[in-house]
Amino acid sequence: MSGMMRRRRLTALLMAAFMVLSILAVVPASARKAEAATGSKLVAFAFDDGPSPNVPALLDGLKARNAHVTFFMVGSVASGHNVTNQMSVMKRMVEEGHQLGNHTWSHNTRFSSLSAASMQSEVNRVTPYLYQAMGGSYRYMVRTPGGSISSAVNQTIEAPIILWDSGTADYNIRNASKIYSDIIGQLHDGCIVCMHDRISQSCTAALQLIDTLQSEGYEIVTVAELFRRKGVTPQNHTTYRRVNGATIYDAYKTPELSTSVDPSTGGIRVTMTAEQGVTIHYTTDGTYPTLASSTYTGPVTFTQGTTVTAVGYDEFGTRTPSVTKEVVNPAMELFNADYYAAKNPDLASSCGSDRTKLTEHFLAHGLAEGRDFSPVFSWKYYKEHYPDLAAQFGDSVSGYLNHFLSTGMAEGRKGCGDFDVWYYRWKYPDLKKAYGNDLKKYYLHYIRSGWAEGRSGMPASEYADGLFQVGEVKDGAVYRLYNTQSGEHLYTMDANERNVLTIRHDWNYEGISWHDAGSATGGAPVYRVYNPAGGEHHYTTDANEKAVLVSVQHWKDEGVAWYSDPGRTVPVYRLYHRGYGVGSHMYTKDAHERDVLKASGWNDEGIGWYTA
């Protein structure tokens, strides 16, 4: 970024800040401390003396701003709103990423004059309620009443003691604009702000302060997160008013959940990963994970479909964002009880037509025994037709199934000889509106309802062009595809490439352009080159032209696309248009199409080669 651009950006930020402050009529922009324009800036807001009746509305405002704060809460005050009767609010704090802090039981402002035993009791009486809301023990932080501090306090309290370096007497002022103006000039990177959620005007001012800070590039974080992001480990028996130093660490990332098939059970195995220093807790009942939820210690296998929600917590209770993933046993996605019974008549005596018994047999024995269970997948067919997988999966039914669902169908592989997903997708355009290019949904539709509706999974007879025969090339067919986004036409003899572009990237399949017999007749090679800068493919029989494009223009040589038979007489015309990016070539043996393109502005570049 140039110096002028930086100055313009800074000027724009200052103008925005000035406008906000002018509207609030609290303090001129010149009263704000100048901050560096680069790097992440952090401020921690901490609310004392609650949880008060104002907290739910405050939480709503914080959630809307994606801001996280710390609540230092008491056990017994005259208002009656405290940790003993606000458990649901405290659990909401945890779920929304806020920190629960200890502000002692009775809020005795003469705290530093108490005996060591009384100090510890004041802290210990609050602790069980914090643990209950969190779901387990964690390293909490303490704020002493009124900031009362002494060497005796430091020696006694078995926790980091958090005071503040920014704040005001909001409990006396009770005016949002005045509270705002008192605090705004004090704020800086690394500061800890003291406010009171029992003062409604203080909650209003806090949200206004957060709006201003966020417009200036600050993040609003919990006290524990402020320490972690600054690379400082808070110590017990130590008092802190701010956290100095340059920001080092990013915010916690969302845990990652990955799935695979467990070959021993046929179930779905879930692996969870998170950053170092974070322990993952998860649930499968729809509730939000707390420290009381299941702790992840290694891959977890589910034999039935479920929904997993996971979140990570560090030792101070700072949490990661949560992640929810629907976990479906892939075998059960494709399992069809009627098909299973028909294909395995030896089960008639033990299972009959009882779907529950058939399902239980499949999960307990059938999958491991390699029994057919789906009209769209046969592991034996898959193994036989794709020998490149044998070294990896051997006779593992689950291995082949998992490969088919995770990558095989996207690669253009077929699950059996009786169902072709490309044919199904093409045959029933009413499904494309609902399923788009999600191949798995077409498979499941056929199993669950397609066959009952009389839909066919395969064409009655093979198509001469091999359109739905993955990996086959019949009679030297050259397929033509069209990219509606770029305007490029692509030509290929590779049916798998055609299917991948059609299904995965939504190119339009425009049929067979011509046939070439191959190199056996002594035909001239038609070279295919690719322009990485513009995305265009080009085809030519001129080896010199290819060499220039590759060596001078840095196009990529993609080898011989097909061969032009010298004994054939039908011309393939070559045209060029500059209107699509850096240009696009078009090839056709249809003279009428050539003439239409010429009339619309394409350049006729003559005959590219000859075909039948």
C-alpha positions as CSV (number, residue, x, y, z in Angstrom):
1,M,0.0,0.0,0.0
2,S,1.4,3.4,-0.9
3,G,2.0,6.2,1.6
4,M,-0.7,8.3,-0.1
5,M,-3.2,5.4,0.1
6,R,-2.4,4.8,3.8
7,R,-2.9,8.5,4.5
8,R,-6.3,8.4,2.7
9,R,-7.3,5.3,4.7
10,L,-6.3,6.9,8.0
11,T,-8.1,10.1,7.0
12,A,-11.3,8.1,6.2
13,L,-11.1,6.3,9.5
14,L,-10.7,9.6,11.5
15,M,-13.6,11.1,9.6
16,A,-15.8,8.1,10.4
17,A,-14.8,8.3,14.1
18,F,-15.5,12.0,14.2
19,M,-19.0,11.5,12.7
20,V,-19.9,8.8,15.3
21,L,-18.7,10.9,18.2
22,S,-20.5,14.0,16.9
23,I,-23.7,12.2,16.7
24,L,-23.3,10.9,20.3
25,A,-22.3,14.3,21.4
26,V,-19.9,12.9,24.0
27,V,-16.3,13.8,23.1
28,P,-14.4,15.3,20.1
29,A,-12.4,13.0,17.9
30,S,-9.2,14.7,19.0
31,A,-9.6,13.1,22.4
32,R,-9.1,9.6,21.1
33,K,-5.6,8.2,21.4
34,A,-3.8,7.7,18.1
35,E,-3.3,4.0,17.4
36,A,-1.1,2.2,14.8
37,A,-3.0,1.5,11.6
38,T,-1.5,-1.9,11.2
39,G,-1.9,-5.1,13.2
40,S,-4.7,-6.4,15.3
41,K,-5.7,-4.3,18.4
42,L,-7.5,-5.9,21.4
43,V,-9.6,-4.5,24.2
44,A,-11.2,-6.6,27.0
45,F,-14.4,-5.4,28.6
46,A,-15.2,-6.8,32.1
47,F,-18.6,-6.3,33.7
48,D,-18.9,-6.5,37.5
49,D,-21.5,-7.3,40.2
50,G,-24.0,-9.4,38.2
51,P,-25.5,-11.3,36.6
52,S,-28.2,-8.5,36.6
53,P,-31.5,-8.3,34.8
54,N,-29.7,-6.2,32.1
55,V,-27.5,-9.1,31.0
56,P,-29.8,-10.8,28.5
57,A,-30.2,-7.6,26.5
58,L,-26.5,-6.9,26.8
59,L,-25.8,-10.4,25.5
60,D,-28.0,-9.7,22.5
61,G,-26.0,-6.6,21.7
62,L,-22.7,-8.4,22.1
63,K,-23.8,-11.3,19.9
64,A,-24.9,-8.9,17.1
65,R,-21.4,-7.3,17.2
66,N,-19.5,-10.6,17.6
67,A,-17.9,-9.2,20.7
68,H,-16.9,-11.4,23.7
69,V,-16.5,-10.0,27.3
70,T,-15.8,-11.2,30.8
71,F,-18.4,-11.2,33.6
72,F,-17.0,-11.0,37.1
73,M,-20.0,-12.2,39.1
74,V,-21.0,-12.2,42.8
75,G,-22.7,-14.8,45.0
76,S,-24.9,-12.6,47.3
77,V,-26.0,-9.0,46.9
78,A,-29.1,-7.0,48.0
79,S,-30.7,-7.1,44.5
80,G,-30.9,-10.9,44.6
81,H,-29.5,-11.3,41.1
82,N,-26.3,-13.4,41.4
83,V,-24.8,-16.7,40.5
84,T,-27.2,-18.7,42.7
85,N,-30.3,-17.9,40.6
86,Q,-29.1,-16.9,37.2
87,M,-27.7,-20.3,36.0
88,S,-29.5,-20.2,32.6
89,V,-28.1,-16.8,31.8
90,M,-24.6,-18.0,32.8
91,K,-24.9,-21.0,30.6
92,R,-25.8,-18.7,27.7
93,M,-22.7,-16.7,28.5
94,V,-20.6,-19.8,28.0
95,E,-22.4,-20.8,24.8
96,E,-21.9,-17.4,23.3
97,G,-18.2,-17.3,24.1
98,H,-17.9,-15.1,27.1
99,Q,-15.7,-15.7,30.2
100,L,-17.1,-16.4,33.7
101,G,-15.1,-14.6,36.4
102,N,-15.2,-14.6,40.2
103,H,-16.1,-11.4,42.0
104,T,-16.4,-13.0,45.5
105,W,-19.5,-14.0,47.4
106,S,-20.6,-10.9,49.3
107,H,-18.7,-8.1,47.5
108,N,-17.1,-6.8,50.7
109,T,-15.2,-3.7,49.6
110,R,-13.0,-4.1,52.7
111,F,-11.7,-7.3,51.2
112,S,-8.0,-6.6,51.8
113,S,-8.6,-6.3,55.5
114,L,-10.2,-9.8,55.8
115,S,-8.3,-12.7,57.1
116,A,-6.7,-15.1,54.6
117,A,-9.3,-17.7,55.5
118,S,-12.2,-15.3,54.9
119,M,-10.7,-14.1,51.6
120,Q,-10.4,-17.7,50.4
121,S,-14.0,-18.5,51.6
122,E,-15.4,-15.4,49.7
123,V,-13.8,-16.8,46.5
124,N,-14.5,-20.5,47.1
125,R,-18.3,-20.0,47.7
126,V,-18.7,-18.6,44.1
127,T,-16.6,-21.3,42.4
128,P,-19.2,-24.2,42.4
129,Y,-21.6,-22.1,40.5
130,L,-19.0,-21.1,37.9
131,Y,-18.1,-24.8,37.5
132,Q,-21.8,-25.7,37.1
133,A,-22.3,-23.2,34.3
134,M,-19.1,-24.3,32.6
135,G,-19.8,-28.0,33.1
136,G,-16.5,-28.6,34.9
137,S,-13.5,-27.1,36.5
138,Y,-11.3,-24.6,34.8
139,R,-8.8,-21.8,35.8
140,Y,-11.1,-18.9,36.7
141,M,-9.9,-15.3,37.3
142,V,-10.8,-13.2,40.3
143,R,-11.6,-9.5,40.6
144,T,-11.6,-8.3,44.1
145,P,-14.5,-6.0,45.3
146,G,-13.8,-2.4,44.4
147,G,-10.3,-3.4,43.3
148,S,-9.3,-3.9,46.9
149,I,-5.7,-5.2,46.8
150,S,-2.7,-5.8,49.1
151,S,0.2,-8.1,49.4
152,A,-2.0,-10.3,51.6
153,V,-4.6,-10.5,48.9
154,N,-2.0,-11.5,46.3
155,Q,-0.5,-14.1,48.6
156,T,-3.9,-15.7,49.4
157,I,-5.8,-15.8,46.1
158,E,-5.0,-18.9,44.1
159,A,-5.9,-17.3,40.8
160,P,-4.8,-14.4,38.6
161,I,-6.3,-11.1,40.0
162,I,-7.7,-8.9,37.3
163,L,-8.2,-5.1,38.0
164,W,-8.5,-2.5,35.2
165,D,-6.8,0.5,33.7
166,S,-9.9,2.0,32.0
167,G,-13.2,2.8,33.6
168,T,-15.4,5.4,35.4
169,A,-17.8,5.7,38.3
170,D,-20.7,4.5,36.1
171,Y,-22.7,3.5,39.2
172,N,-22.8,7.2,40.2
173,I,-23.0,8.8,36.7
174,R,-25.9,6.8,35.2
175,N,-25.7,8.7,32.0
176,A,-24.7,6.7,28.9
177,S,-23.2,9.7,27.0
178,K,-21.1,10.8,30.0
179,I,-19.9,7.2,30.7
180,Y,-18.9,7.0,27.0
181,S,-17.0,10.3,27.1
182,D,-15.3,9.4,30.3
183,I,-14.0,6.1,28.9
184,I,-13.4,6.6,25.2
185,G,-10.2,8.7,25.7
186,Q,-8.7,6.0,28.0
187,L,-8.9,3.1,25.6
188,H,-5.9,1.5,24.0
189,D,-4.6,-1.7,22.7
190,G,-4.3,-4.2,25.6
191,C,-6.4,-2.4,28.1
192,I,-9.0,-3.9,30.5
193,V,-12.2,-1.9,30.9
194,C,-14.3,-2.0,34.1
195,M,-18.1,-1.5,33.8
196,H,-21.2,-2.7,35.7
197,D,-24.0,-4.6,34.0
198,R,-26.4,-3.7,36.8
199,I,-26.3,-0.1,35.4
200,S,-28.4,-0.1,32.3
201,Q,-26.8,3.2,31.0
202,S,-23.4,1.5,31.4
203,C,-24.5,-1.4,29.1
204,T,-25.7,1.2,26.5
205,A,-22.4,3.0,26.7
206,A,-20.5,-0.2,26.4
207,L,-22.2,-1.2,23.1
208,Q,-21.5,2.4,21.8
209,L,-17.8,2.1,22.8
210,I,-17.6,-1.3,21.1
211,D,-19.1,0.1,17.9
212,T,-16.5,2.9,17.9
213,L,-13.6,0.5,18.6
214,Q,-14.6,-2.0,16.0
215,S,-14.8,0.8,13.4
216,E,-11.2,1.6,14.3
217,G,-10.0,-2.0,13.8
218,Y,-10.2,-3.3,17.4
219,E,-11.3,-6.8,18.4
220,I,-13.3,-7.1,21.6
221,V,-12.2,-10.1,23.6
222,T,-12.4,-11.7,27.0
223,V,-9.7,-11.1,29.5
224,A,-8.3,-14.6,29.2
225,E,-8.3,-14.2,25.4
226,L,-6.5,-10.9,25.7
227,F,-3.7,-12.7,27.7
228,R,-3.5,-15.5,25.2
229,R,-3.5,-13.3,22.1
230,K,-0.7,-11.2,23.6
231,G,1.4,-14.2,24.4
232,V,1.2,-13.7,28.2
233,T,0.4,-16.5,30.6
234,P,-1.5,-15.1,33.6
235,Q,0.0,-16.3,37.0
236,N,-1.8,-17.0,40.3
237,H,-1.1,-14.5,43.1
238,T,-0.5,-11.8,40.6
239,T,-2.4,-8.6,39.9
240,Y,-3.0,-7.3,36.3
241,R,-4.5,-4.0,35.1
242,R,-3.6,-4.4,31.4
243,V,-1.8,-6.7,29.1
244,N,1.2,-5.1,27.3
245,G,3.0,-6.3,24.2
246,A,2.4,-6.7,20.5
247,T,-0.3,-9.1,19.4
248,I,1.1,-12.5,18.6
249,Y,-1.6,-15.1,18.2
250,D,-4.7,-15.3,16.1
251,A,-8.1,-16.2,17.5
252,Y,-8.8,-19.8,18.0
253,K,-9.9,-21.6,14.8
254,T,-12.9,-23.8,14.5
255,P,-12.2,-27.5,15.2
256,E,-12.2,-29.7,12.1
257,L,-14.3,-32.9,11.8
258,S,-13.4,-35.5,9.2
259,T,-15.1,-38.8,8.5
260,S,-14.1,-42.2,7.2
261,V,-15.5,-45.7,7.2
262,D,-14.5,-47.9,10.1
263,P,-13.6,-51.2,8.3
264,S,-14.2,-53.3,11.5
265,T,-17.8,-52.2,12.1
266,G,-18.9,-50.6,8.8
267,G,-19.8,-47.5,10.9
268,I,-18.6,-43.9,10.2
269,R,-15.5,-42.9,12.1
270,V,-15.2,-39.2,13.1
271,T,-11.8,-37.7,13.7
272,M,-11.7,-34.3,15.4
273,T,-8.7,-31.9,15.4
274,A,-8.1,-28.6,17.1
275,E,-5.2,-26.3,18.0
276,Q,-2.6,-27.1,20.6
277,G,-3.7,-26.3,24.1
278,V,-7.4,-26.9,23.3
279,T,-9.4,-29.9,24.5
280,I,-12.4,-30.8,22.3
281,H,-15.8,-31.6,23.9
282,Y,-18.7,-32.8,21.8
283,T,-22.4,-33.8,22.0
284,T,-24.7,-35.8,19.8
285,D,-28.0,-34.8,21.3
286,G,-28.3,-31.3,19.9
287,T,-27.1,-29.5,23.0
288,Y,-24.2,-27.1,23.1
289,P,-21.0,-28.8,24.4
290,T,-19.7,-27.8,27.8
291,L,-16.8,-29.1,29.9
292,A,-19.3,-31.8,31.1
293,S,-19.8,-33.1,27.6
294,S,-17.9,-36.0,26.1
295,T,-14.1,-35.3,25.8
296,Y,-12.5,-36.2,22.5
297,T,-9.6,-38.6,23.1
298,G,-9.5,-40.3,19.7
299,P,-11.6,-41.2,16.6
300,V,-15.2,-42.0,17.5
301,T,-17.3,-44.5,15.5
302,F,-21.0,-44.2,15.0
303,T,-23.1,-47.1,13.5
304,Q,-26.2,-44.9,13.0
305,G,-26.7,-41.5,11.6
306,T,-26.2,-38.7,14.1
307,T,-25.3,-35.0,14.4
308,V,-22.1,-34.1,16.1
309,T,-21.4,-30.7,17.7
310,A,-17.9,-30.0,18.8
311,V,-16.1,-27.1,20.5
312,G,-12.7,-26.7,22.1
313,Y,-11.9,-25.2,25.5
314,D,-8.5,-24.2,26.9
315,E,-7.6,-24.2,30.6
316,F,-9.1,-20.8,31.2
317,G,-12.4,-21.7,29.6
318,T,-11.8,-19.8,26.4
319,R,-13.6,-21.6,23.7
320,T,-13.2,-22.0,20.0
321,P,-16.1,-21.5,17.6
322,S,-18.3,-24.5,17.5
323,V,-18.8,-26.9,14.5
324,T,-21.8,-29.1,13.8
325,K,-21.6,-31.9,11.3
326,E,-24.2,-34.4,10.2
327,V,-22.6,-37.9,10.4
328,V,-24.2,-40.5,8.2
329,N,-23.1,-44.1,7.9
330,P,-22.3,-44.3,4.2
331,A,-23.3,-48.0,4.1
332,M,-26.7,-47.1,5.5
333,E,-27.2,-44.4,3.0
334,L,-27.1,-47.0,0.2
335,F,-28.6,-49.9,2.1
336,N,-31.9,-51.2,0.7
337,A,-33.6,-53.9,2.8
338,D,-35.8,-55.2,-0.1
339,Y,-32.7,-55.6,-2.3
340,Y,-30.7,-57.1,0.5
341,A,-33.4,-59.8,1.1
342,A,-33.7,-60.6,-2.6
343,K,-29.9,-60.9,-3.1
344,N,-29.4,-63.0,0.0
345,P,-32.1,-65.7,0.1
346,D,-30.2,-67.6,2.7
347,L,-31.4,-65.0,5.2
348,A,-35.1,-65.8,4.6
349,S,-35.3,-68.3,7.5
350,S,-33.7,-66.0,10.0
351,C,-34.9,-62.6,8.8
352,G,-37.7,-63.1,6.5
353,S,-39.0,-59.7,5.3
354,D,-38.4,-58.1,8.7
355,R,-36.5,-54.9,7.8
356,T,-35.2,-54.4,11.3
357,K,-33.7,-57.9,11.3
358,L,-32.3,-57.4,7.8
359,T,-30.7,-54.1,8.8
360,E,-29.2,-55.6,12.0
361,H,-27.8,-58.5,10.0
362,F,-26.2,-56.2,7.5
363,L,-24.6,-54.1,10.1
364,A,-23.4,-57.0,12.2
365,H,-22.3,-59.4,9.4
366,G,-23.4,-58.5,5.9
367,L,-21.0,-55.6,5.2
368,A,-18.0,-57.5,6.4
369,E,-19.1,-60.6,4.4
370,G,-19.3,-58.6,1.2
371,R,-23.0,-59.2,0.6
372,D,-24.7,-57.1,-2.0
373,F,-26.9,-54.5,-0.3
374,S,-27.6,-51.8,-2.9
375,P,-28.9,-51.7,-6.4
376,V,-26.3,-49.0,-7.1
377,F,-23.2,-50.3,-5.5
378,S,-21.5,-53.7,-5.6
379,W,-18.0,-53.9,-4.1
380,K,-17.2,-56.9,-6.3
381,Y,-18.0,-54.9,-9.4
382,Y,-16.1,-51.9,-8.1
383,K,-13.0,-54.1,-7.3
384,E,-13.1,-55.8,-10.7
385,H,-13.5,-52.7,-12.8
386,Y,-11.0,-50.6,-10.9
387,P,-7.9,-52.8,-10.2
388,D,-5.9,-49.7,-9.3
389,L,-7.7,-49.8,-5.9
390,A,-6.9,-53.4,-5.1
391,A,-3.5,-52.7,-3.5
392,Q,-5.1,-50.1,-1.2
393,F,-8.3,-51.9,-0.2
394,G,-7.8,-55.6,-1.0
395,D,-11.1,-57.3,0.0
396,S,-12.3,-54.5,2.2
397,V,-16.0,-53.9,1.4
398,S,-16.0,-50.7,3.6
399,G,-12.8,-49.5,1.9
400,Y,-14.3,-49.7,-1.6
401,L,-17.6,-48.2,-0.4
402,N,-16.0,-45.3,1.3
403,H,-13.8,-44.6,-1.8
404,F,-16.8,-44.7,-4.0
405,L,-18.8,-42.2,-1.9
406,S,-15.9,-39.9,-1.1
407,T,-14.0,-39.7,-4.4
408,G,-15.0,-42.5,-6.8
409,M,-18.3,-41.1,-8.2
410,A,-16.7,-37.6,-8.5
411,E,-13.9,-39.3,-10.6
412,G,-16.5,-40.8,-12.9
413,R,-16.3,-44.3,-11.5
414,K,-19.5,-46.5,-11.5
415,G,-20.7,-48.4,-8.4
416,C,-22.3,-51.3,-10.4
417,G,-23.2,-52.4,-13.8
418,D,-27.0,-51.8,-13.3
419,F,-27.0,-48.1,-12.5
420,D,-25.4,-45.1,-14.2
421,V,-25.7,-41.8,-12.3
422,W,-24.9,-39.7,-15.4
423,Y,-27.7,-41.4,-17.3
424,Y,-30.1,-40.9,-14.3
425,R,-29.1,-37.2,-14.1
426,W,-29.6,-36.7,-17.8
427,K,-32.8,-38.8,-18.1
428,Y,-34.6,-37.0,-15.3
429,P,-34.1,-33.2,-15.6
430,D,-36.7,-32.6,-12.9
431,L,-34.2,-33.9,-10.4
432,K,-31.4,-31.6,-11.5
433,K,-33.3,-28.6,-10.2
434,A,-33.2,-30.1,-6.7
435,Y,-29.9,-31.9,-6.8
436,G,-27.7,-29.9,-9.1
437,N,-24.4,-31.7,-9.4
438,D,-24.6,-33.5,-6.1
439,L,-24.1,-37.1,-7.4
440,K,-24.8,-38.7,-4.0
441,K,-28.3,-37.3,-4.0
442,Y,-29.1,-39.0,-7.3
443,Y,-28.0,-42.3,-6.0
444,L,-30.1,-41.9,-2.9
445,H,-33.1,-40.8,-4.8
446,Y,-33.0,-43.9,-6.9
447,I,-32.7,-46.2,-3.9
448,R,-35.4,-44.5,-1.8
449,S,-38.0,-43.7,-4.4
450,G,-36.8,-43.8,-8.0
451,W,-37.3,-47.5,-8.6
452,A,-40.7,-47.3,-7.0
453,E,-41.6,-44.5,-9.3
454,G,-40.6,-46.6,-12.3
455,R,-37.5,-44.6,-13.1
456,S,-34.7,-46.5,-14.9
457,G,-31.2,-46.6,-13.6
458,M,-29.7,-47.6,-17.0
459,P,-30.6,-47.0,-20.6
460,A,-32.5,-49.9,-22.3
461,S,-29.7,-50.2,-24.9
462,E,-26.1,-48.9,-25.0
463,Y,-25.7,-45.6,-26.7
464,A,-23.5,-45.8,-29.8
465,D,-21.3,-42.9,-28.6
466,G,-20.7,-44.4,-25.2
467,L,-22.0,-41.2,-23.5
468,F,-22.6,-43.0,-20.2
469,Q,-19.8,-45.5,-20.4
470,V,-17.1,-44.1,-18.2
471,G,-13.6,-44.6,-19.4
472,E,-14.6,-46.0,-22.8
473,V,-13.9,-44.4,-26.2
474,K,-15.9,-45.9,-29.1
475,D,-14.9,-45.5,-32.7
476,G,-12.6,-42.6,-32.0
477,A,-15.4,-40.2,-30.8
478,V,-14.3,-36.6,-30.2
479,Y,-16.7,-35.0,-27.7
480,R,-17.5,-31.3,-27.7
481,L,-18.3,-29.4,-24.5
482,Y,-19.1,-25.8,-23.8
483,N,-18.3,-23.6,-20.8
484,T,-21.1,-21.1,-20.4
485,Q,-19.1,-19.0,-18.1
486,S,-16.0,-18.5,-20.2
487,G,-17.4,-19.1,-23.7
488,E,-14.7,-21.8,-24.4
489,H,-15.3,-25.0,-26.3
490,L,-13.3,-28.0,-25.3
491,Y,-12.8,-31.2,-27.4
492,T,-11.8,-34.6,-25.9
493,M,-11.8,-38.3,-26.6
494,D,-11.6,-39.0,-22.9
495,A,-15.1,-39.9,-21.7
496,N,-14.0,-39.5,-18.1
497,E,-12.8,-35.9,-18.7
498,R,-16.1,-35.2,-20.4
499,N,-18.1,-36.6,-17.5
500,V,-16.0,-34.7,-14.9
501,L,-16.5,-31.4,-16.7
502,T,-20.1,-32.0,-17.3
503,I,-21.0,-33.2,-13.8
504,R,-18.5,-31.4,-11.5
505,H,-18.1,-28.2,-13.4
506,D,-21.4,-27.9,-15.2
507,W,-20.1,-27.6,-18.7
508,N,-22.7,-28.3,-21.4
509,Y,-22.2,-31.6,-23.4
510,E,-22.8,-30.9,-27.1
511,G,-22.4,-34.4,-28.5
512,I,-19.8,-35.9,-30.8
513,S,-18.2,-33.4,-33.2
514,W,-16.4,-36.0,-35.4
515,H,-14.7,-39.4,-35.3
516,D,-11.0,-40.1,-35.9
517,A,-9.7,-43.6,-36.3
518,G,-6.4,-43.0,-34.4
519,S,-2.8,-43.3,-35.3
520,A,-2.9,-46.8,-36.8
521,T,-3.9,-45.2,-40.2
522,G,-0.9,-42.9,-40.1
523,G,-2.9,-39.9,-39.3
524,A,-1.3,-36.6,-38.3
525,P,-1.4,-35.8,-34.6
526,V,-3.7,-33.0,-33.4
527,Y,-1.9,-31.3,-30.6
528,R,-3.8,-29.8,-27.6
529,V,-2.3,-26.8,-25.7
530,Y,-3.7,-24.8,-22.8
531,N,-3.3,-21.2,-21.9
532,P,-3.1,-20.9,-18.1
533,A,-3.5,-17.1,-18.3
534,G,-6.7,-17.1,-20.3
535,G,-8.1,-20.5,-19.8
536,E,-8.4,-21.4,-23.5
537,H,-7.6,-24.7,-25.2
538,H,-6.2,-24.7,-28.7
539,Y,-5.9,-27.6,-31.2
540,T,-3.5,-27.8,-34.1
541,T,-1.8,-30.2,-36.5
542,D,1.0,-27.7,-36.9
543,A,3.9,-28.8,-34.7
544,N,5.7,-25.4,-35.2
545,E,2.6,-23.5,-34.1
546,K,2.4,-25.7,-31.0
547,A,6.1,-25.1,-30.3
548,V,5.7,-21.3,-30.5
549,L,2.7,-21.3,-28.2
550,V,4.5,-23.5,-25.6
551,S,8.0,-22.0,-25.7
552,V,7.2,-18.3,-26.4
553,Q,3.7,-17.8,-25.1
554,H,4.1,-20.2,-22.2
555,W,1.1,-22.3,-23.0
556,K,1.0,-25.8,-21.5
557,D,1.6,-28.8,-23.9
558,E,-1.2,-31.3,-23.1
559,G,0.0,-33.9,-25.7
560,V,-1.9,-35.4,-28.7
561,A,-5.6,-35.0,-28.4
562,W,-6.4,-37.4,-31.4
563,Y,-5.2,-38.1,-34.9
564,S,-6.4,-36.7,-38.2
565,D,-6.8,-39.4,-40.8
566,P,-5.1,-38.2,-44.1
567,G,-7.5,-40.4,-46.1
568,R,-10.6,-38.6,-45.0
569,T,-12.0,-35.6,-46.8
570,V,-14.5,-33.8,-44.5
571,P,-12.9,-30.5,-43.3
572,V,-12.9,-29.4,-39.7
573,Y,-13.1,-25.6,-39.8
574,R,-11.2,-23.4,-37.4
575,L,-12.5,-20.0,-36.2
576,Y,-11.3,-17.4,-33.8
577,H,-13.0,-14.8,-31.6
578,R,-11.3,-12.2,-29.5
579,G,-14.4,-11.4,-27.4
580,Y,-13.9,-14.1,-24.7
581,G,-11.1,-13.0,-22.4
582,V,-7.9,-13.3,-24.4
583,G,-9.6,-15.2,-27.2
584,S,-11.3,-18.4,-28.1
585,H,-11.0,-20.9,-30.9
586,M,-14.0,-22.9,-32.2
587,Y,-13.8,-26.1,-34.4
588,T,-16.7,-27.5,-36.4
589,K,-17.3,-29.7,-39.5
590,D,-20.7,-28.0,-39.9
591,A,-20.3,-25.5,-42.7
592,H,-23.6,-23.8,-41.7
593,E,-22.4,-23.3,-38.2
594,R,-19.1,-21.9,-39.6
595,D,-21.1,-19.4,-41.7
596,V,-23.3,-18.3,-38.7
597,L,-20.2,-17.8,-36.6
598,K,-18.5,-15.8,-39.3
599,A,-21.6,-13.6,-39.6
600,S,-21.5,-12.9,-35.9
601,G,-17.9,-11.7,-35.9
602,W,-15.7,-14.8,-35.7
603,N,-12.6,-14.9,-37.9
604,D,-12.4,-17.9,-40.4
605,E,-8.9,-19.4,-40.0
606,G,-9.5,-22.0,-42.6
607,I,-9.4,-25.8,-42.3
608,G,-7.8,-27.2,-39.2
609,W,-7.7,-30.9,-40.3
610,Y,-9.9,-33.5,-42.1
611,T,-12.1,-36.2,-40.7
612,A,-14.8,-38.6,-41.9
